[in-house]
Amino acid sequence: MATTTGPTTLSRVADSAPPHVFFVVSAVFHYLGPAFAVLLFARVDVLGVAWLRIASAAAIFAIWRRPWRSFARLDAVGRRLLIAWGTVLALMNCCFYVAIDRLPLGTVAAIEFLPVVVLAALGVRSGRNLGALGLAVGGVVLLTDVRLEGEPLGVALAFANAGLFALYIVLGHRVAERGAAAGIDGLAAAMLIAAVAVTPLGGWAVVPVLLDPVALGAGVGVGIASSVIPYVSDQLAMARLTRATYSLFVALLPATATVIGVLVLGQIPSTVEVAAVALVVAAVALHRERG
């Protein structure tokens, strides 16, 4: 459950600011952090940056939320779900980082949202969701058509990241249903497990930069920008926005990623890529999840 002081502070902040502000903060930092990570790839191996992101976020959440208490309150099934959730979070981040090292940020973000529309279509079989699925598939096909020939591994990892993202959503819902590890506390516990799971994959890549304070500081900054600020902002936004409004805002995220890719990384999309991202944005805006 929540700590004594943390929720009180968050409640005051959440009550005093418009909920749309929290979503804008989340949308910007959700891809601004990875954009900074791409810049850090020149100094630290890709998997090392993934490790720094998860480990630094896990350390912050551990100090703030003490997630082991939520883990202790779960039953055996809940603990297994939480361990699976954290492991998927670790693998998802690794695939995402290697993908954005090879593909434009906007492309990876658009592919990432395909499972969101697919899950909605499976949950609510309606003409609206089938239309959304058609738009999303069309957009993703255009994107992969552009990129598949030059960077097949990047495309494969982008789809792997998307599949893991879908599994991350499903496991997150199931953990929340257990009651004792919902919201930020559940995320904090999953992040701590992810830090353990990602260490064999990316911990070795940090060793060469252990004496480089600039690289380590930048890695911690990436963790805060990617996994702390946007996730907490999401919780604050979802607490006060209606589901329909929040879903409509989420539709803008692939476009946000494309804009940040242009501004921070100089990744100028082609006309086809812009059209493809627009199709995905329209699909996410059109789809409706189960109430």
Secondary structure as GFF3:
##gff-version 3
##sequence-region A 1 291
A	DSSP	alpha_helix	6	16	.	.	.	ID=ss1
A	DSSP	alpha_helix	19	40	.	.	.	ID=ss2
A	DSSP	alpha_helix	46	65	.	.	.	ID=ss3
A	DSSP	alpha_helix	68	73	.	.	.	ID=ss4
A	DSSP	alpha_helix	76	102	.	.	.	ID=ss5
A	DSSP	alpha_helix	105	112	.	.	.	ID=ss6
A	DSSP	alpha_helix	114	123	.	.	.	ID=ss7
A	DSSP	alpha_helix	127	147	.	.	.	ID=ss8
A	DSSP	alpha_helix	152	177	.	.	.	ID=ss9
A	DSSP	alpha_helix	183	202	.	.	.	ID=ss10
A	DSSP	three_ten_helix	203	209	.	.	.	ID=ss11
A	DSSP	alpha_helix	213	223	.	.	.	ID=ss12
A	DSSP	pi_helix	224	228	.	.	.	ID=ss13
A	DSSP	alpha_helix	229	238	.	.	.	ID=ss14
A	DSSP	alpha_helix	243	250	.	.	.	ID=ss15
A	DSSP	alpha_helix	253	265	.	.	.	ID=ss16
A	DSSP	alpha_helix	271	286	.	.	.	ID=ss17
###
